[in-house]
Amino acid sequence: MTSVDPFGRTDTLDEGMLAALVTRFEVRGKHPQFVNMLDEYLDAMTLDAADSVLDMGCGTGLAARAIARRADFSGHVVGVDLSPYLVEAAQRLAQEEGVAERTSFRTGDVSCLDVADGAFDAVVAHTLLSHVDDAAGVIQEVARLLKPGGRVGIFDGDYASLTFGHADPVLGQANDEALIGAVVTNARVMRQMPRLLQAAGLELVTSFAYVLAEVGKADFWASAIEAYRRLIPKAGTMTVDEADAWGAALHRDSERGVFFGSSNYYAYVARRR
């Protein structure tokens, strides 16, 4: 079987898998460390003066809702995602949180949107670029969609650093590589971001670096393990039995207080010249 990143092809997943992704996206997005990371780069984007914001690859609309909830934001956020299921979830969650009037969501391919040049004051790509086939092309599209002086915020994991502890370090490394190959298209894309931004004519304003590590007990990583356990066999880097055994071992480690899980994350804020 050929390894395929399911996060980048959410329009092809069955409803059971998509329901698991909705749970993962929302649990991850509400974790205090993830909230702080999102708020920090949104603050650096000076979004409150923006009339129009695009959330590319919006998923369940987590970033769009965070922008719409900002006390001084009076603009409108448009979220775009490949998956009609995730778009429907984004609409429902925006309604439940009382921000539906300041948000709208639709399906679309973020690499080539049917939107006029310079249509947005700001663009957000939150956990998107590690899952697209052509990150450089998506950033070129960001530059096209931004008004002169407009800002983009790009946040994602440096998934080449994603790792989990294991009693056998050699097997642990093999498991890490199988996981990364299954759920990430561009594991090192955040390391390329300064070059990609410059090539698209975008000027780096600031950047942020984070390590999200848990030692002893899994909290943030617990829901990730469950989502990954179901996704890895779809990509073909482990069998169902192997993925179940991998996940069960990590949950046991957490129960025993010997868990280790970590990944680096980065945020970039850039401006169109």
Secondary structure, DSSP 4 states (H G I P E B T S, - for coil): -----GGG-GGGS-HHHHHHHHHHHHHHHHSHHHHHHHHHHHHHTTGGG-SEEEEET-TTTHHHHHHHT-TT--SEEEEEES-HHHHHHHHHHHHHTT-GGGEEEEE--TTS-S--TT-EEEEEEES-GGG-S-HHHHHHHHHHHEEEEEEEEEEEEEEEEEEE--SSHHHHHHHHHHHHHHH-S-TTHHHHHHHHHHHTTEEEEEEEEEEEEEEES-SHHHHHHHHHHHHHHHHTSS-HHHHHHHHHHHHHHHHHT-EEEEEEEEEEEEEE-
